Amino acid sequence: MVAKTDNKGRPQYFHGTGAAAAASILTDGFHLGRERWGRGLGRGVYLSGSSRFAATWGEFIVVCELAPGTRILWHAEPDPRVIASLRREFGRGVTGPDFWKYLPANKQLCGHELVHLWNHLLSTAYLGPRHFRRGRFDRLCDNYPRIYEHLRRHGYDGVGFRDDDWPEMLVFNPSRVLPKAVHRWRRAGAALGAPIPAWRLRAMQQRAARADEAQQR
């Protein structure tokens, strides 16, 4: 995922949502308890390097930066030699969604092993439709907290895809994501509009709520 940069060369990322959530994020920052959609990679803050892609989740786009030092594990093809080595040492199950069951209590994967295991799990249980039908995807989702526990221990703050069709990033800790501005996505021009202040976002949400109440009467 290649991010755009601001006029100071700092990478920018985008989060699509509704007016009320955008106003709250701009004022108070991100909170995991408010996340409701797009949890395909587990709990966290979802960002994209593409404002167009972010707009598929909501017409209000929160422009964000990552806190200095934030470390993302980007998906890449796993090294088959590392995967084969793990299977020889712990059995084939260690490279499946239930990998943690096959690790002895006194064994922790080194960073190199963990990176390739994570890439392997995403390639086989998340990106592969054949394995999706076998239920591996659901098991992987159940085990995300265990996987991310290992990633955090090795200094990673999130995971992501450098993909033009699915440019997505998940940041585990919401405090690592710094909201800077909110814009409305203009579908006609496929571009962001002018920045919207939080008070105006709240006013827009209140008008929409009153209109919904009027229709229900």
N, C-alpha and C positions, 0 to 999 in steps of 0.2 A: 504494500500500500504506500504510494508516494503521496505525501501530504503537500498541500500548498503552503506558502510562506507569507507572512505579513511584510510590511515595508521595512522591517528590521531583520528579515531573514529567519524569523522564528517559525517553526512548523505549526500549522493550524489544522484542527480536526473538527468534525461536525457531528452533531447529535440532533436527530429529528424528533419532534414531540409536539404536543398541543400547546395552546396559549397559556393555560393555567400552569402547567408543569414548567414551561419555559420561564415564566415570571418567577416561580419559586426557585428554580435553578440559578437564575441570574442574581437573585437576592441572597439565597442561603447556600448555594452550592449543590452538588449532587448528594443524594441519599439513597442507598440501595433499597430501602423499604418502599420507595415510591416507584421503583421499576416494575412495569407490568408486562412489557412486550419484548420480544426479541432476545429470549434467553437461551438460544441454541447452544451457546458455549458455557452456560452456567451463570451464576450471579456476578454482577459487576456493572460497570458503566460501559455502554457500547458506543464506539466512535467510528467514524469513517473518514478517509482522506478525500472523499467525494461528497460535495454538498448535494449533488443530484441523487446519489444513493441514499444519503441520510434522509432526503425528502420522502422516501418511500415509507418512512415511519411516522411522519408528521410534517405539516407544512411550515412549522416554526423551527428554525435551525439555530441551535446554540453553537456558536463558534468558540472553540476551546483551545487551550494549550496544555501541555503536560508539564508537571512540576520538574524542575531541573533534576537530572539523575534518574528519571523514570526509565526502567529497563523492560523492553518488550521482547518476548520470544516469538520471532516470525516463523511461520510455517515454511518448511522446505522439505525436499525429498529426504527420507531417512537413509542412513548408511546401512545397507543390508548386512555388512560385516558386523556392525555393532548389534543389530537385531539378532543375528545368528549366535553371537557370543552370549547374549543374555539368555537365549533359549537353551543353549548348552549348559549354562550354569544353574538356571532355575527351572527349566521346563518351558514348554510352549505357552503355557498359561500366562507367563509373566509379560508377554507382549499383547495380551488381550485387555478388554475393558476392566476386568477384575484383577489387574496386575498385582495389586497390593497383597492379595491372598497368597501369592507365591514367593513373597520376599520374607526371609527370616526376620524375626524381631530385632536382631542385632545388625541387620544389613541396611545401609542407605545407599541409594544409587549416587554415583558421582555425577557431576554436572554434565559431562559428555554423554553418559549413558541416558540420563534423563531427557536431554534435548532430543536425542534420536528416538527414544521411546514415545515421547509426546508427538513427534512428527509422524511416527508410525501409527499411533492410535487415531490421529485425525485423518490420515490417509485411508485407513481401512474401516474405521467405525463411524466417521463423521462425513467424509467426502464421498465414500463409495456407496452407491445406491443398492448394490447387491447385499452388502453387509447391513445396510439400514433395514432391509426387509427381514433379516435374520434376528433383529432385535438387539444387535450389538450397540446401535446408537443409544437406545434407552438405557442400557447398562452403563455406557460411558457417561451419560448425563448424571446417573445416580452417583458415580464415582468422581465427579469433578472436584468436590471439596478435597478428596484425598490427593488427587493429582496436583491441585494448586498448592496444597500444603508443602509438597516436595519442591515445586517451582519457587515458592516464596523463600524457602530455606536456602536456595541457591541464588537468591537476589533478584528474581524476576518479579515485575509488577503487573504483568499482563501478557496476553497472547494475541496474535493477529495474523491476518492473511494479506500478502502483497498480491492482490488479484484484481484485475480490471473489472471483472464481472461481479465479484463479491468482496469489495475492499472493506474489511471489517476488523476492528480491534476491540478486545475486552480488557478493561483495566480493573484489577481486583479491588483496589482501595480507592473509593471515590474522592478522597482528599488529594490524590495525585492529579486529578483533572480540574483545571482552572477555567471556569466559564468567563468569557470576555465580552460577548455581545450576542444579541438575538436578532435574527433577520427573518423575514417571511420569504418563502420560496415562491418565485414567480414562474409558474409553469409556462406561461406564454413565451417568455424570453429565456427560460431555463437558466435563471440566475438568481442571486440573492438580492433582495430589496435593501433599503436603507436600514440602519440599526433601529430597533424599537426599544424604548425605555420600559422598565418593569411596570410602571404605573399605567402605561398605555396597554400593555399586555393584559393586566388585570381588568381594565375597563372593557377590553374586547371580550374577555371571557364572561364578564358579568352581563354584557349585552346579549351574548349568545345564550346564556342560561335563561335570561328573561324571555327571549324568543322561543325557547323550547317549552317553557312553562305556558306561554300563551297558546302554543299549538296543542298542548295537552288538555286545555280547558274545553 
